[in-house]
Amino acid sequence: MDERLPEPPAEWEYTLHVPHDPLAPGIARAAVGLVLDRHGLPELVDTAVLLTSELLSNSCRYAPGPASVCLKWADKRLRGSVWDTGPVLPRPADCPGPESDGGRGLALVELCADAWGSFGMGPAQGKVVWFELLRDSLRPVTA
């Protein structure tokens, strides 16, 4: 019996626009999980939900305005990205000390994503922080 999952459609893209609101990360987590499950990618759900939540939580914490979450599937690769109105690009995560109140989000992104990065959109247009997950090279999420 062949137990491989069916292949999802070759390409698709979804965008969720959210207000600057503390509920946004939870709403995005639910949406990301639903999209991936419906497209036959349950093995990506936990990691993609975690990474999206981390990026959008940072957006809500540090950017002054609304945000957008985009999921794009192509070439057996999921790219998740968060656009926000903040101008400051994140730096690669430094290891936070045991007394630190924050700083672990980007460390999780670095640990769990196959690739990640950020880029500015130009003056007064915000930034995008993104991650990629390859279907065939998943790393286990340890929480």
C-alpha positions as CSV (number, residue, x, y, z in Angstrom):
1,M,0.0,0.0,0.0
2,D,1.4,3.4,-1.0
3,E,1.0,5.9,1.9
4,R,2.5,8.9,0.2
5,L,0.4,12.1,0.4
6,P,-1.1,13.3,-2.9
7,E,0.7,16.2,-4.5
8,P,-0.9,19.6,-4.0
9,P,-1.6,21.8,-7.0
10,A,1.6,23.0,-8.7
11,E,1.3,26.6,-7.6
12,W,-0.9,28.7,-5.5
13,E,-0.8,31.9,-3.4
14,Y,-2.9,33.4,-0.6
15,T,-2.6,36.7,1.2
16,L,-4.2,37.7,4.5
17,H,-4.4,41.4,5.4
18,V,-4.6,42.0,9.1
19,P,-4.9,45.2,11.2
20,H,-2.4,46.2,13.9
21,D,-4.1,44.1,16.5
22,P,-3.0,41.5,19.1
23,L,-5.5,39.0,17.7
24,A,-3.8,39.0,14.3
25,P,-1.2,36.3,15.0
26,G,-3.8,33.8,16.2
27,I,-6.0,34.5,13.2
28,A,-3.1,34.0,10.9
29,R,-2.1,30.8,12.7
30,A,-5.6,29.4,12.0
31,A,-5.6,30.6,8.4
32,V,-2.2,29.1,7.6
33,G,-3.1,25.8,9.1
34,L,-6.3,25.6,7.2
35,V,-4.7,26.6,3.8
36,L,-1.9,24.0,4.2
37,D,-4.3,21.3,5.4
38,R,-6.7,21.9,2.5
39,H,-3.9,21.8,0.0
40,G,-2.6,18.4,1.2
41,L,0.4,19.7,3.1
42,P,-0.2,18.6,6.7
43,E,3.5,17.9,7.2
44,L,4.2,21.6,6.8
45,V,1.4,22.9,9.1
46,D,3.2,22.9,12.5
47,T,6.4,24.6,11.3
48,A,4.7,27.1,9.0
49,V,2.2,28.1,11.7
50,L,5.1,28.5,14.2
51,L,7.2,30.7,11.9
52,T,4.2,32.8,10.7
53,S,3.2,33.4,14.3
54,E,6.7,34.5,15.2
55,L,7.0,36.9,12.3
56,L,3.6,38.4,12.7
57,S,4.0,38.7,16.5
58,N,7.2,40.7,15.8
59,S,5.3,42.8,13.4
60,C,2.5,43.6,15.9
61,R,5.2,44.4,18.5
62,Y,7.5,46.6,16.5
63,A,5.6,48.0,13.5
64,P,3.0,50.8,13.9
65,G,0.5,49.8,11.2
66,P,-1.3,46.9,9.5
67,A,0.4,43.8,8.1
68,S,-0.1,41.1,5.5
69,V,0.7,37.4,5.5
70,C,1.4,35.7,2.2
71,L,1.8,32.0,1.6
72,K,3.1,30.9,-1.8
73,W,3.6,27.3,-3.0
74,A,5.7,26.5,-6.0
75,D,8.4,23.9,-6.8
76,K,7.7,21.9,-3.6
77,R,8.6,25.0,-1.7
78,L,6.5,27.0,0.7
79,R,7.4,30.7,1.1
80,G,5.7,32.5,3.9
81,S,6.2,36.2,4.3
82,V,5.0,39.0,6.5
83,W,4.9,42.6,5.2
84,D,4.5,45.4,7.7
85,T,4.9,49.2,7.9
86,G,8.0,49.1,10.1
87,P,11.2,50.3,8.5
88,V,13.8,48.4,10.6
89,L,15.0,45.1,9.1
90,P,15.6,42.2,11.6
91,R,19.1,41.1,12.4
92,P,20.1,37.5,12.5
93,A,19.1,36.3,16.0
94,D,21.6,36.5,18.8
95,C,21.2,33.9,21.5
96,P,19.2,35.6,24.3
97,G,20.3,35.1,27.8
98,P,18.1,33.2,30.4
99,E,16.8,36.4,31.8
100,S,15.9,37.9,28.5
101,D,12.2,38.8,27.9
102,G,12.5,38.3,24.1
103,G,14.7,37.6,21.2
104,R,13.8,33.9,20.7
105,G,11.4,34.4,17.7
106,L,14.0,34.9,15.0
107,A,16.2,32.2,16.6
108,L,13.2,29.8,16.0
109,V,12.9,31.0,12.5
110,E,16.6,30.4,11.9
111,L,16.4,26.9,13.4
112,C,13.2,25.7,11.7
113,A,13.3,27.3,8.2
114,D,15.2,26.1,5.3
115,A,15.9,29.7,4.4
116,W,14.8,33.1,5.7
117,G,15.5,36.8,5.1
118,S,14.1,40.2,4.9
119,F,14.1,43.2,2.6
120,G,13.0,46.8,2.6
121,M,10.2,48.0,0.3
122,G,11.6,51.5,0.0
123,P,11.1,54.8,1.9
124,A,7.8,54.7,3.9
125,Q,6.7,51.4,2.4
126,G,7.8,49.0,5.1
127,K,9.5,45.7,4.9
128,V,9.0,42.0,4.2
129,V,10.4,39.2,6.4
130,W,10.1,35.7,4.8
131,F,10.9,32.1,5.3
132,E,11.0,29.0,3.1
133,L,10.1,25.4,3.8
134,L,11.0,22.6,1.4
135,R,8.6,19.8,1.4
136,D,11.3,17.1,1.3
137,S,13.7,18.5,3.9
138,L,11.6,19.2,6.9
139,R,13.3,19.6,10.2
140,P,11.3,18.5,13.3
141,V,9.8,21.3,15.4
142,T,10.8,20.9,19.0
143,A,8.8,22.9,21.5
